[in-house]
Amino acid sequence: MSIPDFQSLMLPILKVLAGAGDRRISQIREQVATAQGLSPEDLQEKLPSGRELVFANRVGWALTHMGAARLLERIGRGIYRITHEGESLLSREPLRIDKKLLREYPEYREWRQGRQREKGSIASADVASLDENSSDTPEEAIEKAIGQLNDVLTDEVLKRIRSASPAFLEGVVVDLMVAMGYGGGNPAMGRVTGGPGDGGIDGMIRQDALGLDEIYMQAKRYADDRLVPRDDLQKFVGAIDARGGNKGVFVTTSSFRDNAKKYVKQSQKRIILIDGPELARLMVRHGVGVRVRKRYEIKQIDEDYFDQET
């Protein structure tokens, strides 16, 4: 079951608080999750960054917005209580509580206007429209925007790789493997071996200083409509076998034929296939061929600081 957006969680949260006295946020989450029929798997879903749980994030922002409207109040660290205004709203038996309804409350409108003024050069009317129509929490909106930027960047990286020389691609594969931590992340442990008489091996990574464990690589710069056939994989496996190896990574700027994928699954060698789109995604993720243009910090309240006894 999909997790409701944070506005859809407002009414269930307020109902949990109604007549219940003080409630810890953990209790609120548990009771709302039960009421919404969310499974343990649903509750473990994380934002794309993997740093925060989606459900916890949405409950937190629902509490923040309703708190700004004075429908509830925070009375201690992670402890909330419904207010008279909240009880009054529930007595009206609303079908839904959302940002549009919360704008009935002067405190909420003032809070929103204060946030809009802080956004700087963006016109406040535009900000209000965008924010009013969005069901995303700020973290979700940020991560979606980052995802869109990365999608555009990934497409551009793939175009650059497809237009580069085969020799450049071989170097990229070695750099990527090192950036991913193979060979202990030491560039000296990887090298390009491609060229005349390379025996079907374009590069290699030594996993240990003595070279007792090695990963062999093959890189094919193919147009996107030319799929890697089974024969190419057979030759690669043969080249690995000739060197006494057991692990290989085959990278292409296009993709693989079904019979090539099937052959790899049946092979006794451990072969990893990386197609063009996956190659570009890995390069972006591990910082190969891209650089950081700007960094942003997302800060939160330090509860320990504010809860110190005076």
C-alpha positions as CSV (number, residue, x, y, z in Angstrom):
1,M,0.0,0.0,0.0
2,S,1.3,3.5,-0.8
3,I,1.9,5.9,2.0
4,P,-0.5,8.8,2.1
5,D,1.0,12.2,1.4
6,F,1.6,14.5,4.4
7,Q,-1.7,16.5,3.9
8,S,-3.7,13.3,3.9
9,L,-2.2,12.3,7.2
10,M,-3.3,15.5,9.0
11,L,-6.8,14.4,9.8
12,P,-5.8,10.9,11.0
13,I,-3.1,12.5,13.2
14,L,-5.5,15.0,14.8
15,K,-8.0,12.2,15.4
16,V,-5.3,10.2,17.2
17,L,-4.7,13.2,19.5
18,A,-8.3,13.9,20.2
19,G,-9.2,13.0,23.8
20,A,-6.0,11.1,24.2
21,G,-4.0,13.7,26.2
22,D,-0.3,13.9,25.6
23,R,1.1,11.6,22.9
24,R,4.7,10.8,22.0
25,I,5.5,11.0,18.3
26,S,6.3,7.3,18.3
27,Q,2.8,6.6,19.5
28,I,1.2,8.9,17.0
29,R,3.1,7.2,14.2
30,E,2.1,3.7,15.4
31,Q,-1.6,4.6,15.8
32,V,-1.8,6.4,12.4
33,A,0.0,3.6,10.6
34,T,-2.5,1.1,12.0
35,A,-5.5,3.2,11.1
36,Q,-4.1,3.6,7.6
37,G,-3.4,-0.1,7.2
38,L,0.3,0.4,6.5
39,S,2.5,-2.7,6.6
40,P,5.9,-3.0,8.3
41,E,7.4,-2.9,4.8
42,D,5.5,0.4,4.0
43,L,7.0,1.9,7.2
44,Q,10.5,1.0,6.1
45,E,10.3,2.8,2.8
46,K,12.9,5.5,2.5
47,L,13.4,8.7,0.6
48,P,15.6,8.3,-2.5
49,S,18.6,9.5,-0.5
50,G,18.1,6.5,1.8
51,R,18.6,8.8,4.8
52,E,15.1,9.2,6.1
53,L,11.9,7.1,6.3
54,V,9.1,8.4,4.1
55,F,6.3,7.9,6.7
56,A,8.2,9.5,9.6
57,N,9.1,12.5,7.3
58,R,5.4,13.0,6.3
59,V,4.1,12.7,9.8
60,G,6.7,15.2,11.0
61,W,5.6,17.8,8.4
62,A,1.9,17.2,9.0
63,L,2.6,18.0,12.7
64,T,4.5,21.1,11.7
65,H,1.7,22.5,9.5
66,M,-1.0,21.8,12.0
67,G,1.1,23.2,14.8
68,A,1.5,26.4,12.8
69,A,-2.3,26.6,12.7
70,R,-2.4,26.0,16.5
71,L,-4.5,22.9,16.0
72,L,-2.0,21.1,18.2
73,E,1.0,22.0,20.3
74,R,4.4,20.5,21.2
75,I,4.7,20.4,25.0
76,G,8.0,18.5,25.3
77,R,10.6,16.7,23.3
78,G,8.6,14.6,20.8
79,I,5.3,15.0,22.8
80,Y,2.2,16.6,21.3
81,R,-1.3,17.6,22.5
82,I,-4.4,18.7,20.6
83,T,-5.6,22.2,21.3
84,H,-9.0,23.7,21.8
85,E,-8.8,24.9,18.1
86,G,-8.0,21.3,17.1
87,E,-10.9,19.9,19.0
88,S,-13.2,22.6,17.5
89,L,-12.2,21.7,14.0
90,L,-12.8,18.0,14.6
91,S,-16.3,18.8,15.9
92,R,-17.0,20.1,12.4
93,E,-16.3,16.6,11.1
94,P,-14.1,17.7,8.2
95,L,-13.6,15.1,5.4
96,R,-10.0,16.3,5.0
97,I,-7.5,18.6,6.6
98,D,-5.0,20.2,4.2
99,K,-3.1,23.4,3.5
100,K,-6.2,25.0,1.9
101,L,-8.3,24.5,5.1
102,L,-5.4,25.5,7.4
103,R,-5.4,28.9,5.6
104,E,-8.6,29.7,7.5
105,Y,-6.4,30.2,10.6
106,P,-4.6,33.6,10.9
107,E,-1.6,32.0,12.6
108,Y,-1.1,29.7,9.7
109,R,-1.4,32.4,7.1
110,E,1.2,34.5,9.0
111,W,3.5,31.5,9.2
112,R,3.2,30.9,5.5
113,Q,3.8,34.5,4.6
114,G,6.9,34.5,6.8
115,R,8.3,31.5,4.9
116,Q,7.5,33.1,1.5
117,R,9.4,36.2,2.5
118,E,12.5,34.1,3.2
119,K,12.5,32.7,-0.3
120,G,14.1,35.8,-1.6
121,S,13.9,36.7,-5.3
122,I,11.1,34.3,-6.2
123,A,7.7,36.2,-6.3
124,S,5.7,35.3,-3.2
125,A,2.6,34.7,-5.3
126,D,4.4,32.1,-7.4
127,V,5.8,30.4,-4.3
128,A,2.4,30.3,-2.7
129,S,0.9,28.7,-5.8
130,L,3.6,26.1,-6.2
131,D,3.6,25.2,-2.5
132,E,-0.2,25.1,-2.3
133,N,-0.5,22.7,-5.2
134,S,2.3,20.4,-3.9
135,S,1.6,17.3,-1.8
136,D,5.4,16.7,-1.3
137,T,7.2,17.5,1.9
138,P,10.2,19.9,1.4
139,E,12.6,16.9,1.6
140,E,10.6,15.0,-1.1
141,A,10.5,18.1,-3.3
142,I,14.3,18.6,-3.0
143,E,15.0,14.9,-3.8
144,K,12.7,15.0,-6.8
145,A,14.5,18.1,-8.1
146,I,17.9,16.4,-7.5
147,G,16.7,13.3,-9.3
148,Q,15.6,15.4,-12.3
149,L,19.0,17.2,-12.4
150,N,20.8,13.8,-12.2
151,D,18.6,12.4,-15.0
152,V,19.7,15.2,-17.3
153,L,23.3,14.9,-16.3
154,T,23.3,11.1,-16.8
155,D,21.9,11.5,-20.3
156,E,24.7,14.0,-21.1
157,V,27.4,11.8,-19.7
158,L,26.2,8.9,-21.8
159,K,26.2,11.1,-25.0
160,R,29.8,12.1,-24.2
161,I,30.9,8.5,-23.6
162,R,29.4,7.4,-26.9
163,S,31.2,10.1,-28.8
164,A,34.6,9.5,-27.2
165,S,37.2,7.1,-28.4
166,P,37.3,3.4,-27.4
167,A,40.6,4.0,-25.6
168,F,38.9,6.8,-23.5
169,L,36.1,4.4,-22.6
170,E,38.6,1.8,-21.4
171,G,40.1,4.4,-19.1
172,V,36.7,5.4,-17.8
173,V,35.9,1.8,-16.8
174,V,39.1,1.5,-14.8
175,D,38.5,4.9,-13.1
176,L,35.0,3.9,-12.3
177,M,36.0,0.6,-10.7
178,V,38.5,2.3,-8.6
179,A,36.0,5.0,-7.6
180,M,33.6,2.3,-6.5
181,G,36.2,0.9,-4.1
182,Y,37.7,-2.0,-6.0
183,G,41.4,-2.4,-5.5
184,G,40.9,-0.6,-2.2
185,G,40.1,2.6,-4.1
186,N,43.8,2.9,-5.0
187,P,44.3,4.1,-8.6
188,A,47.7,2.2,-8.7
189,M,45.8,-1.1,-8.4
190,G,44.0,-0.6,-11.7
191,R,45.3,-0.2,-15.3
192,V,44.2,-0.2,-18.9
193,T,45.6,-3.1,-20.9
194,G,43.7,-2.6,-24.1
195,G,45.4,-2.3,-27.5
196,P,46.9,-4.5,-30.1
197,G,47.4,-8.0,-28.7
198,D,45.4,-7.4,-25.6
199,G,43.9,-10.9,-25.7
200,G,40.4,-9.6,-25.2
201,I,41.1,-7.8,-21.9
202,D,40.9,-4.0,-21.9
203,G,41.7,-3.4,-18.2
204,M,42.2,-5.1,-14.9
205,I,42.0,-4.3,-11.1
206,R,44.2,-6.0,-8.6
207,Q,42.2,-6.6,-5.4
208,D,45.3,-7.3,-3.3
209,A,48.9,-6.2,-3.4
210,L,50.2,-9.5,-4.6
211,G,47.7,-9.8,-7.4
212,L,46.2,-13.0,-6.1
213,D,42.7,-11.8,-6.9
214,E,42.1,-9.8,-10.1
215,I,39.1,-8.5,-11.9
216,Y,39.3,-8.3,-15.7
217,M,37.4,-5.8,-17.8
218,Q,36.2,-5.4,-21.4
219,A,34.7,-2.2,-22.8
220,K,32.8,-1.9,-26.1
221,R,31.8,1.5,-27.5
222,Y,28.8,0.6,-29.5
223,A,26.0,2.7,-31.0
224,D,22.8,2.4,-29.0
225,D,21.2,0.3,-31.7
226,R,24.0,-2.3,-31.8
227,L,23.6,-4.8,-29.0
228,V,26.4,-6.9,-27.7
229,P,26.1,-10.5,-29.0
230,R,26.8,-13.8,-27.2
231,D,30.0,-14.2,-29.1
232,D,31.6,-11.2,-27.5
233,L,30.8,-12.6,-24.1
234,Q,32.2,-16.0,-25.0
235,K,35.5,-14.4,-26.1
236,F,35.7,-12.4,-22.9
237,V,35.1,-15.5,-20.7
238,G,37.8,-17.3,-22.8
239,A,40.2,-14.5,-22.2
240,I,39.6,-14.5,-18.5
241,D,40.0,-18.3,-18.4
242,A,43.3,-18.0,-20.3
243,R,44.6,-15.7,-17.5
244,G,43.5,-18.0,-14.8
245,G,40.9,-15.5,-13.6
246,N,37.3,-16.0,-12.4
247,K,35.8,-12.4,-12.3
248,G,35.0,-10.0,-15.0
249,V,33.1,-6.8,-15.8
250,F,31.8,-6.3,-19.4
251,V,30.8,-2.7,-20.1
252,T,29.1,-1.3,-23.2
253,T,27.7,2.0,-24.2
254,S,24.7,0.2,-25.8
255,S,23.1,-3.0,-24.3
256,F,23.2,-6.8,-24.5
257,R,21.3,-9.3,-26.5
258,D,19.1,-11.7,-24.5
259,N,21.3,-14.7,-25.5
260,A,24.4,-12.9,-24.2
261,K,22.6,-12.3,-20.8
262,K,21.6,-15.9,-20.7
263,Y,25.1,-17.1,-21.4
264,V,26.5,-15.1,-18.6
265,K,24.0,-16.5,-16.1
266,Q,25.0,-20.0,-17.1
267,S,28.8,-19.3,-17.1
268,Q,30.9,-20.6,-14.2
269,K,32.7,-17.3,-14.2
270,R,31.4,-14.4,-12.2
271,I,30.6,-11.8,-14.9
272,I,28.9,-8.5,-14.4
273,L,27.2,-6.7,-17.3
274,I,26.9,-2.9,-17.4
275,D,25.0,-1.3,-20.2
276,G,25.2,2.4,-21.3
277,P,22.5,3.9,-19.1
278,E,23.9,2.0,-16.0
279,L,27.4,3.1,-16.8
280,A,26.4,6.7,-16.9
281,R,24.4,6.4,-13.6
282,L,27.4,4.8,-11.9
283,M,29.7,7.6,-13.2
284,V,27.4,10.3,-11.8
285,R,26.9,8.4,-8.5
286,H,30.6,7.9,-7.9
287,G,31.9,11.2,-9.3
288,V,33.7,10.0,-12.4
289,G,33.6,12.6,-15.2
290,V,31.4,14.9,-13.1
291,R,32.1,17.4,-10.4
292,V,30.2,19.1,-7.6
293,R,28.8,22.5,-8.7
294,K,27.1,23.5,-5.5
295,R,26.4,22.0,-2.1
296,Y,23.4,22.6,0.2
297,E,23.0,21.8,3.9
298,I,19.7,20.8,5.4
299,K,19.7,21.5,9.2
300,Q,17.3,20.5,11.9
301,I,16.7,21.5,15.5
302,D,19.3,20.1,18.0
303,E,16.9,18.8,20.6
304,D,19.6,18.1,23.1
305,Y,20.6,21.8,23.1
306,F,17.1,23.1,23.7
307,D,16.2,20.5,26.3
308,Q,19.1,21.3,28.6
309,E,18.0,22.0,32.2
310,T,18.7,25.5,33.3
